[in-house]
Amino acid sequence: GEYYLYTTFVKPDENAQEDFYQRLLQQIDRGEINEAENELLAYVEEAESRLLETQEGRKRAEDTVLNMGLSVYGYMNEKGDDFLEKSHYCRDEIEDGVRGLLMRFGVRIPVEKIL
């Protein structure tokens, strides 16, 4: 496994975030969806604690971290059911992940399906 993601966490620079995002997409393409989600959630948690301390940081977290997370789940959702199943993942997990991310950033969501 390639677990060098913590170097990305300490640099809140956008190039590092883009590299991290691309790495997650590559993991998803290899069928390592659970691993990619775990790294995404660790990243979100770290970024949240760092950025949410100020109002400006909160806005930045929403604009960058939330959007990146939603993009990752959107990318997962584009995969076929067979691919997801072979990767030990399912659409319900994608929906749960999107809901969790939105709730974490205080975005209100309707009760009905979001995907």
C-alpha positions in Angstrom: 0.0 0.0 0.0 0.9 3.6 -0.5 0.4 5.4 2.7 2.3 8.7 2.3 -0.8 10.8 2.6 0.1 12.5 5.9 2.7 14.7 4.1 -0.3 16.2 2.2 -2.1 17.1 5.3 0.5 19.5 6.7 0.5 21.6 3.5 -2.9 23.3 3.0 -1.8 24.4 -0.4 -4.1 23.7 -3.4 -1.5 21.8 -5.4 -1.1 19.3 -2.6 -4.9 18.9 -2.3 -5.1 18.4 -6.1 -2.4 15.7 -5.9 -4.2 14.0 -3.0 -7.5 14.2 -5.0 -5.9 12.6 -8.0 -4.4 9.9 -5.8 -7.8 9.1 -4.4 -9.3 8.8 -7.9 -6.5 6.4 -8.9 -7.2 4.2 -5.8 -10.9 4.1 -6.8 -9.9 3.1 -10.3 -7.9 0.2 -8.8 -10.9 -0.9 -6.8 -9.5 0.4 -3.5 -12.6 2.3 -2.7 -12.8 1.6 1.0 -9.1 2.7 1.3 -9.8 5.8 -0.7 -12.8 6.7 1.5 -10.8 6.1 4.7 -8.1 8.5 3.5 -10.7 11.0 2.4 -12.4 11.0 5.8 -9.1 11.3 7.6 -8.2 14.3 5.3 -11.6 15.9 5.9 -11.3 15.5 9.7 -7.8 17.0 9.7 -8.8 19.9 7.4 -11.9 20.5 9.4 -10.1 20.9 12.7 -7.5 23.2 11.1 -9.9 25.3 9.0 -13.1 25.6 11.0 -11.5 27.7 13.7 -12.3 31.0 11.9 -15.2 32.2 9.8 -12.9 32.6 6.8 -11.5 29.1 7.4 -15.0 27.7 7.5 -15.9 29.2 4.1 -12.6 27.8 2.7 -13.3 24.4 4.1 -16.7 24.4 2.5 -15.4 25.6 -0.9 -12.4 23.3 -1.1 -12.6 20.3 1.2 -16.4 19.7 0.9 -16.3 20.1 -2.8 -13.4 17.7 -3.1 -15.2 15.1 -0.9 -18.4 15.4 -3.0 -16.4 15.0 -6.2 -14.7 11.8 -4.8 -18.1 10.3 -4.0 -19.5 11.5 -7.3 -16.6 9.7 -9.0 -17.4 6.5 -7.1 -21.0 6.8 -8.1 -20.0 6.8 -11.8 -18.6 3.3 -11.4 -20.8 0.4 -12.5 -22.5 -1.9 -10.0 -20.3 -4.8 -10.9 -17.2 -2.7 -10.3 -18.5 -1.5 -6.9 -19.4 -5.0 -5.9 -16.0 -6.4 -6.8 -14.5 -3.6 -4.8 -16.6 -4.6 -1.8 -18.6 -1.3 -1.9 -22.2 -0.3 -2.8 -24.3 2.8 -3.7 -25.8 2.9 -0.1 -22.3 3.5 1.2 -21.8 6.3 -1.3 -25.1 7.9 -0.3 -24.1 7.5 3.4 -20.8 9.1 2.7 -22.3 12.1 0.9 -24.9 12.6 3.7 -22.2 12.4 6.4 -20.0 14.9 4.5 -22.9 17.4 4.0 -24.0 17.1 7.6 -20.4 17.5 8.9 -20.3 20.9 7.1 -23.8 21.9 8.2 -25.5 21.6 4.8 -29.2 20.8 5.1 -30.3 17.8 3.0 -33.8 16.4 2.3 -34.8 13.0 3.7 -35.3 11.4 0.2 -32.5 9.9 -1.8 -29.8 12.3 -2.8 -28.2 10.3 -5.6 
